[in-house]
Amino acid sequence: MRQTFDESTDPSFGPRHVPLIREAMARQGLDGFLVPHEDEHQNEYLPAANDRLAWATGFTGSAGAAVILRDKAAVFVDGRYSLQVRDQVDASTFEIRDLVDGGVPAYIETAAAHGQSIGYDPRLHSPDALAHLRLAAAKAGAELKPVELNPLDQAWGAARPDQPAAPVVPHPLEYAGEASAAKRKRIGETLAARGAHAAVLTAPASIAWLFNIRGGDVIRSPLPLGQAVLNADGTAHLFLDPRKVTSDLAVWLGNEVTLEAPDKLQAALANLSGQTVLVDPSQSSAWYFDALAQAGADVLRAEDPTALPRACKNDVEIEGARRAHRRDGAALTRFLHWVATEGQLSPPDEIEIVTRLEGFREQTGALKDLSFDTIAGAASNGAVVHYRPTTRLNKRTEPGSLLLVDSGAQYLDGTTDVTRTVSIGEPSREMAERFTLVLKGNLALARVRFPAGTTGSSLDALARAALWAHGLDYDHGTGHGVGSYLGVHEGPHRISKSPSTVALHAGMVVSNEPGYYKEGAYGIRIENLQVVTPAEPIAGGERPMLGFETLTLAPIDRRLVALDLLTPEERAQFDAYHARVLAEVGPKVPPDVRAWLAEACAPL
C-alpha cells in the first residue's frame, strides 16, 4: 500500500531497451513497432507487468505512446506531462512530441518510409485508433501489420514481472446499493432494446461494478482483470484467472453467472456466431472485433452499456461517498495542521510530506489503498502537473514558496481525490492573486445551476473565466468522473475544453480542479469532488435545474486569498464552505487540530 519513491524507470531505459526491441522487431521482419500506454484492458493505471511504455522509454505518466522505428523513435505525451517527460526520457533516443497535436498518426505519416512494415499488438489498440494509424501509414506508403508475439514483450523476457493474481472478493450490498442480479437484468434489458443478444465487457471497472466484486490487480484501484460476456437475459460468463477465484466467489455470483478461465474466452466469442454483439470500441481492443468478425457475429459498436449506469451513483453509494469524504477530510485536516505548525518550523521534504499524509489516512482504520500516488510538489516541482516525488527529484519546502498536494484514498464506501495548495511562510502578492483567480473558478463551478442535457464541456469555461481575463490558463481538464470504491478517473462524463456528448446526470461524481502553473516557480490547484444533485425548481424560474453538492471537506488556505479579487457572493460562498468543514470535520479531529481548524475556517 505504501507509496514508493524508487526510480525503477529512468532516462537510461531508452538507450538500454530500444536496441533489444529493435532486435525482436527484426526477427519478425518489422521496420517499426507501436507502443501505446494502454494494456490489454485499456487501463489507465497499469500492473507492473503491463507497463510497456515505461519499460521501453522510462516515461511513467498515465497517458502517452511511443513509435520505435529502425533508425529513429519518438515518445508522445499531453500537456500534463510536458515537463515530466523531459526529465524521464533520453532525448537522444526519443524525439519528444505532443500526443494531442497530430500525435502518433502525424508522426507515422512523415517518419515512416515507403514499403516499411510497422507492427502493432491488436490486444493493445482500439479499432478506432488503428483506423487513424492505418490511414497515416498508407499516406507514407507503409503498412501496419498485426503481430501475434509482441516484440517488446519478447525483448522484456524473463525480467518482466508476473501477471497479477490478487483475490477477487465480493463487494457487499451495504456499499454497492444494488444487487448484481438486478444490475444484470436492467443492463440486459438495455441490450435487448438495442437489438443485441449479448455484450462483451473488458473494462475492469465495468466488470467490478456489474458483478459487485473487487480485486487488486491494478495499482491504486480495487480492480480485477478479466472479461465478461453479458447476455440480454441477464445471464453472464465471467472470465477470471483461476488463481484469483476465492472459495466464496461462486456462491456470491449465483447460478446465472458462469465462471470460466481466460483461455476459454476465444471459444466463447466463437459461440456468438450469428448473434448481434455489442462491443465498445473505446474500451475494447481490436482483437475482440477481429475475433467476433471471424466468428460470424454481427458487431454493434456502441458505448459500454454499464458506463452510464455506473457513473450515476445510487443513494447508498452517494451516502457512502459523504461518509468517506468526512473521514478523509479529517485525515487531510490533521495533515494540513501538521504542515501549518511543525511543517513551518522545520520544513519537510516531499517524501516526508507524502509519508505523513498517508500515515494520517492509515490512522482512520478504514484505508484500503491510496487512489493514486500522491503528488506533493514543493516550489517549482508544483508546476509539474502530474509530478511524483522520487529520491532523485525530492525537494524540501522553503519559506516564501507554495506546496501543492494532490492525493486521494480508497475506502470501501467511497473513493476520494483532493488537492490543496498551501503557503510555506508568507506568499507573494502574485501567488495570492493567481491562487484567488483559481479559487474564483472553483467557486463558480461549485455554485452553478444548469438544465438537464448540459454537458461538462458547456461548464468548463466557468472554471477558467477569471484566469482567461488575466491572460492565463491551464493545460488539463477541469473535471473527471470518480468511481465508488473503483477508479479515481471514471467516464463517460467529464468537464473539459474538449467537446463532450455525455450530459451530466444526477448522481454523477466529478472533480472541480482548476489550476495555474508557473514553470520553474510554483503550481496552484484547488480540487474538490462534487456530486450532481437532482433537478429542483428555482423560485421564479421556469425550468428545474441540476446543481452540485460538494463532497470534499478540507480547509482552503486563507492566507493565499486576495480579498480584493473576490465578490461579496464569492466571499459568502467561501465562508459557508468553511463553516461546513468546521461543523462536519471538527468533531472528528483531536482538540488541538480542532482549535487550529476553527482559525483556518474563520470567516474572511
C-alpha positions as CSV (number, residue, x, y, z in Angstrom):
1,M,0.0,0.0,0.0
2,R,2.8,2.4,0.9
3,Q,3.8,4.8,-1.9
4,T,7.4,4.1,-3.0
5,F,9.9,6.6,-4.2
6,D,12.3,4.4,-6.1
7,E,13.4,5.2,-9.7
8,S,12.6,1.9,-11.4
9,T,12.4,3.9,-14.6
10,D,15.0,6.4,-15.6
11,P,16.4,8.1,-18.8
12,S,18.8,5.2,-19.4
13,F,15.8,2.9,-20.3
14,G,15.7,4.1,-23.9
15,P,19.4,3.5,-24.7
16,R,19.3,0.1,-22.9
17,H,15.9,-1.2,-24.0
18,V,15.3,0.2,-27.5
19,P,18.1,-1.9,-29.1
20,L,16.5,-5.0,-27.6
21,I,13.1,-4.1,-29.0
22,R,14.7,-3.4,-32.4
23,E,16.3,-6.9,-32.4
24,A,13.0,-8.5,-31.7
25,M,11.3,-6.4,-34.4
26,A,14.0,-7.5,-36.9
27,R,13.3,-11.2,-36.1
28,Q,9.7,-10.6,-37.2
29,G,10.6,-8.6,-40.3
30,L,9.3,-5.4,-38.8
31,D,10.6,-1.9,-39.6
32,G,8.8,-0.3,-36.7
33,F,6.5,-1.0,-33.7
34,L,3.8,0.9,-31.9
35,V,3.9,1.1,-28.1
36,P,0.7,2.5,-26.6
37,H,0.4,3.2,-22.9
38,E,-2.8,1.1,-22.7
39,D,-2.7,-2.6,-21.9
40,E,-5.0,-5.5,-22.8
41,H,-7.7,-4.0,-20.6
42,Q,-7.3,-0.4,-21.8
43,N,-6.3,0.6,-18.3
44,E,-5.0,4.0,-17.3
45,Y,-3.1,2.7,-14.3
46,L,-1.3,-0.5,-15.1
47,P,0.0,-3.5,-13.3
48,A,3.8,-3.6,-13.5
49,A,3.7,-6.5,-16.0
50,N,1.8,-4.4,-18.5
51,D,3.6,-1.1,-18.2
52,R,5.3,-1.5,-21.5
53,L,5.7,2.2,-22.3
54,A,7.6,2.8,-19.1
55,W,9.9,-0.2,-19.7
56,A,10.6,1.0,-23.3
57,T,11.1,4.7,-22.7
58,G,11.3,5.5,-18.9
59,F,8.2,7.6,-19.1
60,T,5.8,6.8,-16.2
61,G,2.8,9.1,-16.9
62,S,-0.7,7.7,-17.2
63,A,-1.1,8.7,-20.8
64,G,1.3,8.5,-23.8
65,A,2.6,6.4,-26.6
66,A,5.8,5.7,-28.5
67,V,6.8,4.7,-32.0
68,I,10.1,2.8,-32.5
69,L,11.4,2.6,-36.0
70,R,14.7,1.0,-37.2
71,D,16.6,4.3,-37.1
72,K,14.5,6.7,-35.0
73,A,12.0,6.8,-32.3
74,A,9.5,9.2,-30.7
75,V,7.6,9.4,-27.5
76,F,4.2,11.3,-27.2
77,V,2.7,13.0,-24.2
78,D,0.0,15.5,-23.5
79,G,0.3,18.9,-21.7
80,R,0.1,17.4,-18.3
81,Y,3.5,15.6,-18.8
82,S,5.5,18.1,-20.9
83,L,7.9,18.7,-18.0
84,Q,8.0,15.2,-16.6
85,V,8.8,13.6,-20.0
86,R,11.9,15.7,-20.4
87,D,13.2,14.5,-17.0
88,Q,12.5,10.8,-17.6
89,V,13.2,10.2,-21.3
90,D,16.5,10.2,-23.0
91,A,16.1,12.9,-25.7
92,S,19.0,11.5,-27.8
93,T,17.0,8.2,-28.2
94,F,13.4,9.6,-28.4
95,E,12.1,12.7,-30.1
96,I,9.6,14.2,-27.7
97,R,6.3,15.1,-29.4
98,D,2.7,16.2,-28.5
99,L,0.2,13.4,-28.1
100,V,-2.8,15.7,-29.0
101,D,-1.5,17.9,-31.7
102,G,-1.2,15.4,-34.6
103,G,0.1,12.7,-32.3
104,V,1.2,9.3,-33.5
105,P,-0.6,9.4,-36.8
106,A,1.1,12.6,-37.9
107,Y,4.5,11.2,-36.9
108,I,3.9,8.0,-38.9
109,E,2.8,9.9,-41.9
110,T,6.1,11.8,-42.0
111,A,8.6,9.4,-40.4
112,A,7.7,6.1,-41.9
113,A,9.2,5.2,-45.3
114,H,7.6,3.7,-48.4
115,G,7.4,-0.1,-48.2
116,Q,8.0,-0.3,-44.4
117,S,6.1,-2.7,-42.2
118,I,5.1,-1.3,-38.8
119,G,3.9,-3.8,-36.3
120,Y,1.2,-3.5,-33.6
121,D,-0.3,-5.7,-31.0
122,P,-4.1,-5.9,-31.7
123,R,-4.8,-6.5,-28.0
124,L,-3.4,-3.1,-27.1
125,H,-5.1,-0.8,-29.6
126,S,-8.7,0.3,-30.1
127,P,-10.1,-0.3,-33.6
128,D,-10.8,3.5,-34.0
129,A,-7.2,4.4,-33.1
130,L,-6.0,1.8,-35.6
131,A,-8.1,3.2,-38.3
132,H,-6.3,6.6,-38.0
133,L,-2.9,4.9,-37.8
134,R,-3.6,2.8,-40.9
135,L,-4.6,5.9,-42.9
136,A,-1.4,7.6,-41.8
137,A,0.7,4.6,-42.7
138,A,-1.0,4.4,-46.1
139,K,-0.1,8.1,-46.8
140,A,3.5,7.2,-46.1
141,G,3.4,4.2,-48.3
142,A,3.9,1.9,-45.3
143,E,1.8,-0.9,-43.9
144,L,0.5,-1.7,-40.4
145,K,0.9,-5.4,-39.5
146,P,-0.7,-7.2,-36.6
147,V,1.6,-9.4,-34.6
148,E,0.8,-12.5,-32.5
149,L,4.0,-12.2,-30.5
150,N,4.7,-8.7,-29.1
151,P,8.3,-7.9,-29.8
152,L,8.5,-5.6,-26.8
153,D,7.4,-8.5,-24.6
154,Q,10.0,-10.7,-26.2
155,A,12.7,-8.2,-25.5
156,W,11.5,-7.8,-21.9
157,G,11.8,-11.5,-21.5
158,A,12.4,-13.1,-18.1
159,A,12.8,-9.7,-16.4
160,R,9.1,-8.9,-17.0
161,P,7.1,-9.1,-13.7
162,D,4.4,-11.8,-13.4
163,Q,0.8,-11.0,-14.2
164,P,-1.1,-10.0,-11.0
165,A,-3.3,-12.6,-9.3
166,A,-4.9,-10.8,-6.4
167,P,-8.0,-12.5,-4.9
168,V,-11.4,-11.4,-6.3
169,V,-13.8,-10.7,-3.4
170,P,-17.5,-9.7,-3.0
171,H,-18.4,-6.1,-2.7
172,P,-21.2,-6.1,-0.1
173,L,-24.6,-4.7,-0.8
174,E,-24.3,-2.3,2.0
175,Y,-21.7,-0.4,-0.2
176,A,-23.0,-1.3,-3.7
177,G,-26.6,-0.4,-3.1
178,E,-27.9,-2.7,-5.8
179,A,-27.6,-6.5,-6.3
180,S,-25.6,-7.8,-9.3
181,A,-28.7,-9.7,-10.5
182,A,-30.7,-6.5,-10.6
183,K,-27.9,-4.7,-12.5
184,R,-27.5,-7.5,-15.0
185,K,-31.3,-7.6,-15.5
186,R,-31.6,-3.9,-16.3
187,I,-28.4,-3.8,-18.5
188,G,-29.7,-6.9,-20.3
189,E,-33.0,-5.1,-21.0
190,T,-31.0,-2.3,-22.4
191,L,-29.2,-4.7,-24.7
192,A,-32.4,-6.3,-25.9
193,A,-33.9,-2.8,-26.6
194,R,-31.0,-2.2,-28.9
195,G,-31.4,-5.5,-30.7
196,A,-28.3,-7.0,-29.2
197,H,-28.1,-10.6,-27.9
198,A,-25.0,-10.0,-25.8
199,A,-22.3,-7.6,-24.9
200,V,-18.6,-8.2,-24.4
201,L,-17.2,-6.3,-21.4
202,T,-13.4,-5.8,-21.0
203,A,-13.1,-2.7,-18.8
204,P,-12.1,-3.8,-15.3
205,A,-14.3,-1.2,-13.7
206,S,-17.4,-2.3,-15.6
207,I,-16.8,-5.9,-14.6
208,A,-16.3,-4.9,-10.9
209,W,-19.4,-2.8,-10.9
210,L,-21.7,-5.2,-12.7
211,F,-20.8,-8.3,-10.6
212,N,-20.3,-6.4,-7.3
213,I,-16.8,-7.7,-7.0
214,R,-13.4,-6.0,-6.3
215,G,-9.8,-7.1,-6.7
216,G,-6.3,-5.9,-6.5
217,D,-4.7,-6.4,-10.0
218,V,-4.4,-2.7,-10.8
219,I,-2.3,-0.3,-8.8
220,R,-4.3,2.1,-6.6
221,S,-7.7,0.7,-7.9
222,P,-9.5,-2.3,-6.4
223,L,-10.0,-3.8,-9.9
224,P,-10.0,-7.4,-11.1
225,L,-8.6,-8.0,-14.5
226,G,-10.9,-10.2,-16.6
227,Q,-13.5,-10.3,-19.3
228,A,-17.3,-11.0,-19.4
229,V,-20.0,-11.8,-21.8
230,L,-23.4,-10.5,-20.6
231,N,-26.4,-11.9,-22.3
232,A,-29.6,-10.0,-22.9
233,D,-31.5,-12.3,-20.4
234,G,-29.1,-11.2,-17.6
235,T,-27.0,-14.4,-17.5
236,A,-23.3,-14.0,-18.0
237,H,-19.9,-15.7,-18.4
238,L,-17.1,-14.2,-16.3
239,F,-13.5,-15.0,-17.3
240,L,-11.1,-14.8,-14.4
241,D,-7.7,-16.4,-13.8
242,P,-8.5,-19.4,-11.5
243,R,-5.7,-18.2,-9.1
244,K,-7.9,-15.2,-8.3
245,V,-11.1,-17.1,-7.6
246,T,-11.9,-17.3,-3.9
247,S,-13.9,-20.1,-2.4
248,D,-17.0,-18.0,-1.8
249,L,-17.0,-16.2,-5.1
250,A,-19.1,-18.7,-7.0
251,V,-21.8,-18.5,-4.3
252,W,-21.7,-14.7,-4.3
253,L,-22.1,-14.6,-8.1
254,G,-25.0,-17.1,-8.2
255,N,-26.3,-19.6,-10.7
256,E,-26.8,-17.1,-13.5
257,V,-23.1,-16.4,-13.8
258,T,-20.7,-19.0,-15.2
259,L,-17.1,-18.7,-14.1
260,E,-14.5,-19.7,-16.7
261,A,-10.7,-19.4,-17.2
262,P,-9.4,-16.8,-19.7
263,D,-8.3,-19.4,-22.1
264,K,-11.9,-20.2,-22.8
265,L,-12.7,-16.7,-24.0
266,Q,-11.9,-17.2,-27.6
267,A,-14.2,-20.2,-27.8
268,A,-16.9,-18.2,-26.1
269,L,-16.7,-15.5,-28.7
270,A,-16.8,-18.1,-31.4
271,N,-20.1,-19.3,-29.9
272,L,-21.6,-15.9,-30.5
273,S,-21.7,-16.7,-34.3
274,G,-24.9,-15.3,-35.9
275,Q,-25.7,-13.1,-32.9
276,T,-25.6,-9.3,-32.5
277,V,-22.9,-8.5,-30.0
278,L,-22.3,-5.0,-28.5
279,V,-18.7,-4.0,-28.0
280,D,-17.4,-0.6,-27.0
281,P,-14.6,0.5,-29.4
282,S,-13.2,2.9,-26.8
283,Q,-12.9,0.2,-24.1
284,S,-12.2,-3.0,-26.0
285,S,-9.2,-3.6,-28.3
286,A,-9.2,-4.5,-31.9
287,W,-8.6,-8.2,-31.0
288,Y,-12.2,-8.6,-29.9
289,F,-13.6,-7.1,-33.0
290,D,-11.4,-9.3,-35.2
291,A,-12.4,-12.4,-33.2
292,L,-16.1,-11.7,-33.4
293,A,-15.9,-10.9,-37.1
294,Q,-14.1,-14.2,-37.7
295,A,-16.8,-16.0,-35.7
296,G,-19.5,-14.5,-38.0
297,A,-21.1,-12.3,-35.3
298,D,-22.8,-9.0,-36.1
299,V,-20.8,-6.5,-34.1
300,L,-22.7,-3.5,-32.7
301,R,-20.2,-0.7,-32.0
302,A,-21.6,1.2,-29.0
303,E,-20.7,2.6,-25.6
304,D,-20.2,0.1,-22.8
305,P,-23.8,-0.4,-21.5
306,T,-22.6,-0.3,-17.9
307,A,-20.7,3.1,-18.2
308,L,-23.6,5.5,-17.7
309,P,-25.4,3.4,-15.0
310,R,-22.1,3.0,-13.2
311,A,-21.5,6.8,-13.3
312,C,-24.9,7.6,-11.9
313,K,-24.4,6.7,-8.3
314,N,-27.4,5.3,-6.3
315,D,-28.4,6.7,-2.9
316,V,-26.3,4.1,-1.0
317,E,-23.2,5.0,-3.0
318,I,-23.8,8.7,-2.5
319,E,-24.2,8.4,1.2
320,G,-21.1,6.2,1.3
321,A,-19.2,9.0,-0.6
322,R,-20.3,11.5,2.0
323,R,-19.0,9.3,4.8
324,A,-15.8,8.6,3.0
325,H,-15.2,12.3,2.4
326,R,-15.9,13.2,6.0
327,R,-13.4,10.6,7.2
328,D,-10.9,11.6,4.6
329,G,-11.4,15.3,5.4
330,A,-10.4,14.6,9.0
331,A,-7.2,12.9,7.9
332,L,-6.4,15.7,5.5
333,T,-7.1,18.3,8.1
334,R,-4.7,16.6,10.5
335,F,-2.1,16.7,7.8
336,L,-2.7,20.4,6.9
337,H,-2.5,21.2,10.7
338,W,0.9,19.4,10.7
339,V,2.1,21.4,7.7
340,A,0.9,24.7,9.3
341,T,2.6,24.0,12.6
342,E,5.6,21.6,12.6
343,G,6.0,22.0,8.8
344,Q,6.5,25.7,9.1
345,L,9.1,25.4,11.8
346,S,11.1,22.5,10.4
347,P,10.4,22.4,6.6
348,P,9.8,18.8,5.5
349,D,10.7,17.4,2.1
350,E,8.3,16.0,-0.4
351,I,8.8,12.4,0.6
352,E,8.1,13.1,4.3
353,I,5.0,15.0,3.2
354,V,3.7,12.0,1.3
355,T,4.5,9.6,4.1
356,R,2.9,11.8,6.8
357,L,-0.3,12.2,4.8
358,E,-0.6,8.5,4.1
359,G,0.0,7.9,7.8
360,F,-2.9,10.1,8.8
361,R,-5.2,8.2,6.4
362,E,-4.0,4.9,7.7
363,Q,-4.9,6.0,11.2
364,T,-8.6,6.1,10.2
365,G,-8.5,2.3,10.3
366,A,-10.6,2.3,7.0
367,L,-8.0,2.9,4.4
368,K,-7.8,0.2,1.7
369,D,-5.2,1.9,-0.5
370,L,-4.4,5.3,-2.0
371,S,-6.5,6.1,-5.0
372,F,-3.3,7.3,-6.9
373,D,0.3,8.1,-6.0
374,T,0.3,11.3,-4.0
375,I,1.5,14.4,-5.9
376,A,3.5,16.6,-3.5
377,G,5.2,19.4,-5.4
378,A,7.3,21.9,-3.4
379,A,8.1,25.2,-5.1
380,S,9.0,24.6,-8.8
381,N,8.0,20.9,-8.6
382,G,4.4,22.1,-8.1
383,A,4.5,23.4,-11.6
384,V,4.8,19.8,-13.0
385,V,1.1,18.9,-13.2
386,H,1.4,15.2,-12.5
387,Y,4.7,15.3,-10.6
388,R,5.5,12.3,-8.3
389,P,8.3,12.7,-5.7
390,T,11.3,10.4,-6.2
391,T,14.5,10.1,-4.3
392,R,16.3,11.9,-7.2
393,L,13.8,14.7,-7.5
394,N,12.8,15.1,-3.9
395,K,12.8,18.8,-2.8
396,R,12.4,20.4,0.6
397,T,9.8,23.1,1.3
398,E,11.2,26.6,1.8
399,P,9.8,29.9,3.2
400,G,8.2,32.1,0.6
401,S,7.1,29.1,-1.6
402,L,4.0,27.1,-2.3
403,L,3.3,23.4,-1.7
404,L,0.8,21.6,-3.9
405,V,-0.5,18.3,-2.6
406,D,-2.9,16.2,-4.7
407,S,-4.0,13.0,-3.1
408,G,-6.8,10.5,-2.6
409,A,-7.8,7.4,-0.9
410,Q,-9.8,4.2,-1.5
411,Y,-12.3,3.2,1.2
412,L,-15.0,0.5,1.0
413,D,-17.6,3.2,0.9
414,G,-16.0,5.7,-1.5
415,T,-13.1,7.0,-3.5
416,T,-11.6,10.4,-2.7
417,D,-9.4,12.9,-4.7
418,V,-8.5,16.3,-3.3
419,T,-5.9,19.0,-4.0
420,R,-4.8,21.7,-1.6
421,T,-2.2,24.4,-2.2
422,V,-0.7,25.9,0.9
423,S,1.7,28.7,1.6
424,I,5.1,28.0,3.3
425,G,5.8,31.2,5.0
426,E,4.4,34.4,3.6
427,P,3.2,34.2,-0.1
428,S,4.0,36.9,-2.6
429,R,1.2,39.2,-4.0
430,E,1.5,37.4,-7.3
431,M,1.0,34.0,-5.7
432,A,-2.1,35.3,-3.8
433,E,-3.6,36.9,-6.9
434,R,-3.2,33.7,-9.0
435,F,-4.4,31.5,-6.3
436,T,-7.5,33.7,-6.0
437,L,-8.2,33.5,-9.7
438,V,-8.1,29.7,-9.4
439,L,-10.3,29.9,-6.4
440,K,-12.9,32.0,-8.3
441,G,-13.1,29.3,-10.9
442,N,-13.6,26.6,-8.3
443,L,-16.3,28.6,-6.6
444,A,-18.1,29.4,-9.9
445,L,-18.2,25.7,-10.9
446,A,-19.4,24.7,-7.4
447,R,-22.4,27.1,-7.4
448,V,-23.6,26.8,-11.0
449,R,-27.1,25.6,-11.7
450,F,-27.8,24.1,-15.1
451,P,-30.7,22.4,-17.1
452,A,-30.9,18.7,-17.9
453,G,-28.9,17.8,-21.0
454,T,-25.9,20.1,-20.1
455,T,-22.5,18.6,-20.8
456,G,-19.3,19.2,-18.8
457,S,-17.8,21.0,-21.8
458,S,-20.5,23.6,-21.5
459,L,-19.5,24.4,-18.0
460,D,-15.7,24.3,-18.4
461,A,-15.3,28.0,-19.2
462,L,-16.8,28.9,-15.8
463,A,-13.7,27.5,-14.1
464,R,-11.3,29.3,-16.5
465,A,-13.0,32.7,-17.0
466,A,-11.2,34.5,-14.2
467,L,-7.8,33.2,-15.4
468,W,-8.6,34.0,-19.0
469,A,-9.4,37.6,-18.0
470,H,-5.8,37.9,-16.9
471,G,-4.3,36.1,-19.9
472,L,-3.8,32.8,-18.0
473,D,-4.9,29.2,-18.4
474,Y,-4.1,25.6,-17.5
475,D,-3.4,22.6,-19.8
476,H,-5.5,19.9,-18.2
477,G,-9.2,19.1,-17.9
478,T,-11.3,20.8,-15.2
479,G,-13.1,17.7,-14.0
480,H,-13.1,13.9,-14.3
481,G,-15.6,11.4,-13.0
482,V,-14.8,9.3,-9.9
483,G,-15.9,5.8,-9.1
484,S,-17.4,4.3,-6.0
485,Y,-14.5,2.3,-4.5
486,L,-13.4,2.0,-8.1
487,G,-11.1,4.1,-10.4
488,V,-10.3,7.6,-9.4
489,H,-10.8,8.5,-13.1
490,E,-14.2,7.4,-14.5
491,G,-16.1,8.1,-17.6
492,P,-18.1,8.7,-19.6
493,H,-18.6,12.3,-18.3
494,R,-16.0,15.0,-17.8
495,I,-15.6,18.7,-17.6
496,S,-13.0,20.0,-20.1
497,K,-12.5,22.1,-23.2
498,S,-12.8,19.0,-25.3
499,P,-16.3,18.6,-26.7
500,S,-18.4,16.0,-24.9
501,T,-21.7,14.5,-25.9
502,V,-22.4,13.0,-22.4
503,A,-24.8,15.1,-20.3
504,L,-24.3,15.4,-16.6
505,H,-26.9,13.3,-14.7
506,A,-27.9,13.3,-11.1
507,G,-25.7,11.0,-9.1
508,M,-22.5,11.6,-11.1
509,V,-19.4,12.4,-9.1
510,V,-17.0,14.8,-10.8
511,S,-13.9,16.7,-9.8
512,N,-13.7,20.5,-9.8
513,E,-10.0,21.3,-10.2
514,P,-8.9,24.5,-11.9
515,G,-5.2,25.4,-11.6
516,Y,-2.3,27.6,-12.6
517,Y,1.3,26.6,-13.1
518,K,4.3,28.9,-13.4
519,E,7.2,26.8,-14.9
520,G,10.2,26.9,-12.7
521,A,8.4,28.7,-9.8
522,Y,5.2,27.1,-8.4
523,G,1.9,25.4,-9.1
524,I,-1.6,26.1,-7.8
525,R,-4.6,23.7,-7.9
526,I,-7.7,23.6,-5.8
527,E,-9.7,20.4,-6.2
528,N,-12.9,19.2,-4.6
529,L,-15.2,16.4,-5.6
530,Q,-18.8,17.2,-6.1
531,V,-21.9,15.1,-7.0
532,V,-24.6,16.2,-9.4
533,T,-27.8,16.9,-7.4
534,P,-31.4,16.2,-8.7
535,A,-33.2,18.9,-10.6
536,E,-35.1,21.3,-8.4
537,P,-37.2,24.3,-9.2
538,I,-35.8,27.8,-8.5
539,A,-38.2,30.4,-7.2
540,G,-39.4,32.4,-10.2
541,G,-37.7,30.1,-12.6
542,E,-39.4,28.3,-15.4
543,R,-37.3,25.1,-15.6
544,P,-35.9,22.8,-12.9
545,M,-32.2,22.9,-12.6
546,L,-29.5,20.4,-11.6
547,G,-26.7,21.5,-9.4
548,F,-23.7,20.3,-7.4
549,E,-23.2,19.2,-3.8
550,T,-19.5,19.5,-2.7
551,L,-18.3,16.3,-1.2
552,T,-14.7,17.2,-0.2
553,L,-14.3,18.7,3.2
554,A,-11.0,20.3,4.0
555,P,-9.9,23.9,4.7
556,I,-8.5,26.1,1.9
557,D,-5.5,28.3,2.8
558,R,-7.0,31.7,3.7
559,R,-3.5,33.2,3.6
560,L,-3.5,32.8,-0.1
561,V,-6.8,34.6,-0.7
562,A,-6.6,38.1,-2.2
563,L,-9.8,39.6,-0.7
564,D,-10.0,42.5,-3.1
565,L,-10.4,40.0,-6.0
566,L,-13.5,38.3,-4.5
567,T,-17.0,39.5,-4.9
568,P,-19.4,39.6,-1.9
569,E,-21.1,36.5,-3.3
570,E,-17.8,34.6,-3.5
571,R,-16.8,35.6,0.0
572,A,-20.1,34.4,1.4
573,Q,-19.8,31.1,-0.6
574,F,-16.2,30.6,0.7
575,D,-17.2,31.3,4.3
576,A,-20.2,29.0,4.0
577,Y,-18.0,26.2,2.8
578,H,-15.5,26.7,5.6
579,A,-18.4,26.7,8.2
580,R,-19.5,23.4,6.8
581,V,-15.9,22.0,7.0
582,L,-15.7,23.1,10.7
583,A,-19.1,21.6,11.5
584,E,-18.6,18.2,9.9
585,V,-14.8,17.6,10.3
586,G,-14.2,19.5,13.6
587,P,-15.8,16.7,15.8
588,K,-13.6,14.1,14.1
589,V,-10.1,15.6,14.9
590,P,-8.2,16.0,18.2
591,P,-8.7,19.1,20.3
592,D,-5.5,20.9,19.2
593,V,-6.3,20.3,15.5
594,R,-9.9,21.4,16.1
595,A,-8.7,24.7,17.5
596,W,-6.4,25.2,14.5
597,L,-9.3,24.3,12.2
598,A,-11.5,26.9,13.8
599,E,-9.0,29.6,12.9
600,A,-8.4,28.1,9.4
601,C,-12.1,28.2,8.8
602,A,-12.8,31.7,10.3
603,P,-14.9,34.0,8.1
604,L,-13.0,36.1,5.6
